[in-house]
């Protein structure tokens, strides 16, 4: 089985959202910045009062790599696969996989939309061609 995330107080709302089929990003209650959950404070104004916003799940591939040799046995069954940096329509960049198409067809600028891969109690956001 492929790995599942470790839940922390900081990322719990994100993973609770994915389990419901929602992609969420952190938002700053002071300056309205949007960002990934990797920060305990706003990276723009350092405010500690954060919220969460459901986003569209639509974005664009800004960079990617095709992984031909799986780094772990759990990923051998899906190799080759695409690891990509996705610029969401709302401005936040996240790293994920592009699935649902031949890895050789993925291109920078390609429009994608989120889908979720169930892993036990978790749902991992992945992207497919839009």
N, C-alpha and C positions, 0 to 999 in steps of 0.2 A: 504494500500500500504506500502511496505517495504521502509525504509529510503533511501535517496540519499545523496551523499556527499555534503559538503559545499566547494565551489570552492574558492581558494585563489590564489594569484600570484605565490606562491611556488608550488602548485599542479596542476595548470591549464594545463601544457603540458601533464601530466600524464592522466588526464581525457579526454583531447582532443584526445589523442591516443586511449584510450579504446573505445571512441565513434566511432573510425574508425576501431576497431577490432585489435588494436596494444597494446601490453604490452610494456611499456617503463620503463627504470630505469635512475636515475641520473648518470652522469659520471663527474669525475673531469678532467678538461682540463690540469692540471699540472701532476698529478700522475696516471691518468687513473683508479682510484678506481671507483667501481660501487656500488650504494646503493639506498635505497628507497628515496622517495621525502621528508622524514621527517626532512631533514637537509637543512639549508640555506647555509651551507659551507661543504666542504669535511670533513668527519669524520676521514680521514687518515692524511691529511696534512694541513687542515684548509683553503685551498684555496677557494676563493669566486667565481671563474670563473667555472661555471658548465654548462654542456650540457645534452642532452638526447639521449638515444640509444634505438632503438627498439630491443627487445630480442626475443628469440625463443618461449618462453612460455612453454618450457618443463622443468620438474623438478621432485623432489622426495619428498614424505611426510617424514618429519623428526620428527614430533610429531603431535598428534591430540587428540581431545576429541569429543565424541558423545553427543550432546546436546539433552536430552530427554524432558526437560521442557523448553519451550520457555520463554525467559526473557521478551518479549513484545508480545502483541496481534498480531502484524504484522508478527511474525515468527511462530505462532501456526500452520499455514497450512503446513509448511515445516518440522516441528519436527516429528521424530528425524532427526537431520542433523549433519554434520561433520564440525567442525571448526579445521583447520589444519595449521601447519607451513610448508611452501613449500620452499625447497632449489632449486632455479632456476639453470639450467645448467650453467648460467653465474656467479653464486656465490652469488647472492642476495637472502635473505630470506624474504618471505612475508607471511602474514596471510590471509587465504581465506577459502572458503568452498570447500569440495570435493563433487561433485554431480554426478549423472549418474550411481550410483551403490548403493547397499545395504550398509548402514552405518556400519554394522557389518563386512563387507568384507574389509574395509579400514585397511591398515597396514603400519607401519613404513617401509620405503624403497620402497613403492609402487610408480612406475613411473606414472606421471600425465602430462597432457597438459592443457593449458589454453582454456577456452571458455568464452563467455561473456553473461551475463544476462541483457537484456534491462530493464531499469526502467525509463520510460519517455524519456528525452533527454540524459540520461546517459546509460553507459554499465558497469556493475560491473564484474570484472574478477573473475571467478570461475575456479575450476580445475576438470577434469574428468580423469578416468583411461586412460593411454596412450596405 
